Amino acid sequence: MHSGTVRIRLDIAYDGTAFSGWAAQPGLRTVQGTLEDALRILYRDLDDSGPLLTVAGRTDAGVHALGQVAHLDLPQDVWATTARRLGSEEAEGAFVRRMGGILGAESDVVIAACAVAPDGFDARFSAISRSYEYRLADPLTPPNPLERHITAQVRRPLDLDAMNEAAQALIGLHDFAGFCRPRAHATTIRTLQRFDWTKDARGVFVAQVKADAFCHSMVRSLVGMCAAVGMGRLSLDRVPALLELQERSNEFTVLAAKGLTLVTVAYPEDAQLAERQEATRARRPALRLVDN
């Protein structure tokens, strides 16, 4: 962060159905592009030559978020005028209210909260974990049209116990190259901290997946592998060997993006933010974080 600027943390939620992912792309509607357009309406004198937001993790087209985090660096004089320009309330509340007005009452992306970030905070590099949820229905799950945009489907019945056995076999520090779309100069070594399945009251299979970071398409590959085991298409005995592969396996299907939601991004205590940021940058200088 440059001197003369203030860093703002933004907590963001969105329905990914109509977005072509997070990252701004020419000619496509994206979460980043939509938010940055709104920011340039709010602050008309902002530099329009480059991106404004740094995000904890770029999500793919169709992926949703309840707890996405990004940061925004604003000139101190611009932020100092926020409350005065936008109303009598404090700056953070005024910012959230005005951004909501620009985006619209029925927007599929919202700023849930904002705050001046503590020293050392970086939305991407200070994070210590990301948690996702994946929702999956099989033919025995009663259809629910209200959840059609957040729940993927498979055509065969699923075995919950087998899926949990497959998931537990992957917990820990591993090279997940067999579950990732390759990216130049990006490591595929990750620490998978949690991966388990439950069934909700309607019979939807719900996965909770948590790691220090995820490589491209990794979560959807992990749940796709479990679905293949749950349907009897992939043997449980084969799962450990998938961690020995050097490229993504074709033994299972990467499941649809619509079932995936980024739930939370976790950060250390304020006093440890800078240290965490430096350690992450040093360990994975070319890493593309949380890219599903």
C-alpha distance (Angstrom), angle and dihedral (degrees) to the residues before:
residue distance angle dihedral
M1 . . .
H2 3.79 . .
S3 3.79 123.3 .
G4 3.78 112.1 -98.4
T5 3.80 92.6 39.1
V6 3.78 134.8 99.0
R7 3.81 121.9 -145.3
I8 3.81 116.4 -134.9
R9 3.81 122.1 -161.4
L10 3.80 114.1 -144.0
D11 3.82 124.0 -162.6
I12 3.79 108.0 -154.9
A13 3.81 137.2 -170.7
Y14 3.78 127.5 -172.6
D15 3.78 145.6 167.7
G16 3.78 101.9 -127.4
T17 3.81 96.3 -160.3
A18 3.80 97.3 102.4
F19 3.81 97.6 31.7
S20 3.80 128.0 93.0
G21 3.78 89.2 -138.3
W22 3.78 131.1 -76.5
A23 3.79 103.5 -66.7
A24 3.80 119.6 86.8
Q25 3.81 112.3 -109.1
P26 3.80 128.1 178.0
G27 3.80 112.6 -99.5
L28 3.82 94.7 5.1
R29 3.79 131.5 101.1
T30 3.80 108.6 -120.3
V31 3.79 135.8 166.2
Q32 3.79 93.5 -115.6
G33 3.78 92.4 46.7
T34 3.80 92.8 49.3
L35 3.80 93.5 49.1
E36 3.80 94.2 44.8
D37 3.80 91.3 50.0
A38 3.81 88.0 53.8
L39 3.82 91.7 47.4
R40 3.80 91.1 53.3
I41 3.79 89.5 52.3
L42 3.79 90.1 49.7
Y43 3.81 93.8 45.8
R44 3.79 104.8 27.9
D45 3.79 94.9 -176.6
L46 3.82 95.8 58.5
D47 3.78 117.8 125.3
D48 3.82 108.4 -96.7
S49 3.80 96.4 -168.0
G50 3.80 97.2 93.3
P51 3.80 147.1 6.4
L52 3.78 119.5 -55.1
L53 3.80 101.1 -165.3
T54 3.80 132.3 65.7
V55 3.79 111.0 -163.0
A56 3.79 133.6 -156.2
G57 3.79 90.2 -127.7
R58 3.77 136.0 -7.7
T59 3.78 110.8 -124.5
D60 3.81 124.2 -152.3
A61 3.78 127.9 -116.6
G62 3.79 110.6 -65.2
V63 3.81 96.6 16.2
H64 3.80 115.7 126.4
A65 3.81 132.5 -147.1
L66 3.77 136.2 -155.0
G67 3.80 96.9 168.5
Q68 3.79 108.4 28.6
V69 3.82 114.9 150.8
A70 3.79 129.7 -155.9
H71 3.77 136.2 164.5
L72 3.78 130.9 -137.0
D73 3.81 125.5 -161.8
L74 3.80 113.4 -147.9
P75 3.79 130.8 178.3
Q76 3.79 108.2 -98.6
D77 3.79 92.9 -122.1
V78 3.80 91.1 53.0
W79 3.81 93.2 50.7
A80 3.79 91.1 44.2
T81 3.79 90.2 61.4
T82 3.82 94.7 48.5
A83 3.80 98.1 96.9
R84 3.79 93.2 39.8
R85 3.79 93.4 49.3
L86 3.79 96.8 41.6
G87 3.77 103.8 38.9
S88 3.77 144.3 -66.6
E89 3.82 96.5 -66.8
E90 3.78 125.1 94.2
A91 3.79 117.0 -74.1
E92 3.82 98.6 -104.7
G93 3.79 94.0 52.7
A94 3.78 91.8 43.3
F95 3.79 90.7 51.6
V96 3.82 93.7 51.1
R97 3.81 92.1 45.8
R98 3.79 95.0 48.9
M99 3.79 94.6 44.7
G100 3.80 88.0 51.2
G101 3.79 89.4 52.8
I102 3.80 92.5 51.0
L103 3.81 94.1 46.1
G104 3.82 92.3 45.3
A105 3.79 136.2 -120.0
E106 3.81 92.5 -85.9
S107 3.79 97.1 42.2
D108 3.80 118.2 145.2
V109 3.82 89.4 -140.9
V110 3.80 125.2 52.8
I111 3.78 138.6 177.8
A112 3.80 101.1 -127.5
A113 3.80 95.4 -174.9
C114 3.77 143.0 -15.3
A115 3.80 134.3 -162.2
V116 3.77 139.7 169.2
A117 3.79 102.6 -92.3
P118 3.82 120.7 -121.6
D119 3.79 119.5 -113.7
G120 3.80 113.0 -73.9
F121 3.80 95.6 23.0
D122 3.80 118.1 143.9
A123 3.81 116.5 169.0
R124 3.79 91.6 -143.6
F125 3.78 108.3 31.5
S126 3.82 100.7 33.1
A127 3.81 93.8 57.7
I128 3.79 117.6 110.1
S129 3.81 98.4 -169.5
R130 3.79 145.5 1.2
S131 3.80 124.0 -148.6
Y132 3.79 125.5 -156.9
E133 3.79 134.9 -175.6
Y134 3.79 123.5 -150.5
R135 3.82 122.7 -164.9
L136 3.81 119.6 -157.9
A137 3.80 131.3 176.1
D138 3.79 127.6 -162.4
P139 3.85 128.1 -162.4
L140 3.82 90.7 -84.2
T141 3.82 92.9 58.0
P142 3.83 112.0 97.6
P143 3.83 108.6 -117.3
N144 3.79 116.6 -108.3
P145 3.82 114.7 -169.6
L146 3.81 90.5 -165.0
E147 3.81 89.9 64.6
R148 3.79 99.3 40.5
H149 3.83 93.0 109.4
I150 3.82 94.7 51.1
T151 3.81 101.9 39.4
A152 3.80 127.9 69.2
Q153 3.81 123.0 -153.1
V154 3.79 137.8 -141.0
R155 3.81 126.3 -165.2
R156 3.81 100.4 -132.0
P157 3.82 131.4 60.0
L158 3.80 114.8 -93.6
D159 3.81 129.4 -133.6
L160 3.81 107.6 -138.7
D161 3.81 95.7 -164.1
A162 3.80 92.8 51.6
M163 3.80 90.7 48.6
N164 3.79 91.0 52.8
E165 3.80 91.8 49.2
A166 3.79 89.8 52.1
A167 3.79 91.8 47.7
Q168 3.81 94.8 49.5
A169 3.80 90.9 52.6
L170 3.81 89.1 67.7
I171 3.82 100.0 49.5
G172 3.81 114.5 121.5
L173 3.79 139.4 33.2
H174 3.81 111.2 -27.8
D175 3.76 143.9 142.5
F176 3.81 102.3 -102.3
A177 3.82 96.1 -168.9
G178 3.82 88.5 127.9
F179 3.81 88.8 62.2
C180 3.81 101.9 40.1
R181 3.77 137.3 80.3
P182 3.81 103.9 -123.5
R183 3.80 119.8 -107.4
A184 3.79 123.1 -172.6
H185 3.81 114.1 -100.3
A186 3.83 92.6 -2.5
T187 3.79 121.9 125.8
T188 3.80 120.9 -130.5
I189 3.82 95.2 -158.3
R190 3.79 110.9 117.6
T191 3.80 140.1 160.1
L192 3.80 109.3 -124.8
Q193 3.80 103.4 -155.5
R194 3.80 101.5 177.4
F195 3.80 134.9 12.4
D196 3.79 120.8 159.8
W197 3.79 141.5 136.8
T198 3.80 132.8 -136.2
K199 3.81 134.2 170.1
D200 3.78 120.7 -123.2
A201 3.80 125.6 -141.2
R202 3.81 91.8 -83.6
G203 3.79 94.7 48.6
V204 3.80 98.0 -102.2
F205 3.80 112.6 149.7
V206 3.81 108.7 -126.8
A207 3.80 123.0 -166.2
Q208 3.80 123.8 -161.3
V209 3.80 111.4 -157.4
K210 3.80 124.6 -178.7
A211 3.80 130.7 174.0
D212 3.78 141.1 151.0
A213 3.82 86.1 -104.5
F214 3.80 139.7 -24.7
C215 3.77 130.6 -131.5
H216 3.79 123.6 -137.7
S217 3.84 113.5 -52.8
M218 3.80 91.1 -10.9
V219 3.82 98.6 131.8
R220 3.79 93.6 47.6
S221 3.81 89.2 48.0
L222 3.80 92.3 50.1
V223 3.79 93.4 51.3
G224 3.79 90.4 42.7
M225 3.80 90.3 56.2
C226 3.81 90.6 50.2
A227 3.79 91.0 49.0
A228 3.81 89.8 52.3
V229 3.81 89.4 52.5
G230 3.80 91.3 44.6
M231 3.80 91.3 53.2
G232 3.80 93.0 46.6
R233 3.79 94.5 -112.8
L234 3.81 94.7 114.9
S235 3.79 126.0 40.8
L236 3.78 119.5 -122.9
D237 3.78 87.7 -133.5
R238 3.79 89.3 63.4
V239 3.81 96.0 57.2
P240 3.85 99.8 83.0
A241 3.81 90.1 50.9
L242 3.81 90.4 58.5
L243 3.80 87.5 71.1
E244 3.81 89.3 62.6
L245 3.81 94.0 59.8
Q246 3.80 121.2 107.4
E247 3.80 95.9 -153.7
R248 3.78 136.1 32.5
S249 3.77 113.0 -69.7
N250 3.81 123.1 -120.6
E251 3.82 91.3 -155.8
F252 3.81 91.5 97.8
T253 3.78 138.9 26.5
V254 3.79 124.1 -104.3
L255 3.80 102.0 -124.3
A256 3.81 126.1 -125.3
A257 3.79 119.7 -76.0
K258 3.79 94.2 -129.8
G259 3.81 93.3 74.8
L260 3.81 92.4 59.2
T261 3.81 127.0 91.7
L262 3.80 128.4 176.1
V263 3.81 101.2 -135.2
T264 3.80 106.6 177.7
V265 3.78 143.6 -4.3
A266 3.80 113.5 -153.9
Y267 3.79 127.9 -150.7
P268 3.81 133.2 -171.5
E269 3.79 125.2 -111.6
D270 3.80 113.4 -64.3
A271 3.81 93.2 -104.1
Q272 3.83 89.9 58.9
L273 3.82 99.2 46.2
A274 3.79 97.3 94.4
E275 3.80 92.9 44.6
R276 3.80 90.9 50.2
Q277 3.80 91.3 48.6
E278 3.78 92.9 51.0
A279 3.80 92.9 46.3
T280 3.80 92.8 50.3
R281 3.79 93.1 48.2
A282 3.80 91.6 48.8
R283 3.80 94.9 46.9
R284 3.80 99.4 43.3
P285 3.80 108.7 18.3
A286 3.82 94.0 164.4
L287 3.79 98.5 34.9
R288 3.80 119.3 135.6
L289 3.79 101.1 -148.4
V290 3.78 126.8 -145.5
D291 3.76 98.2 -8.5
N292 3.81 108.7 163.0
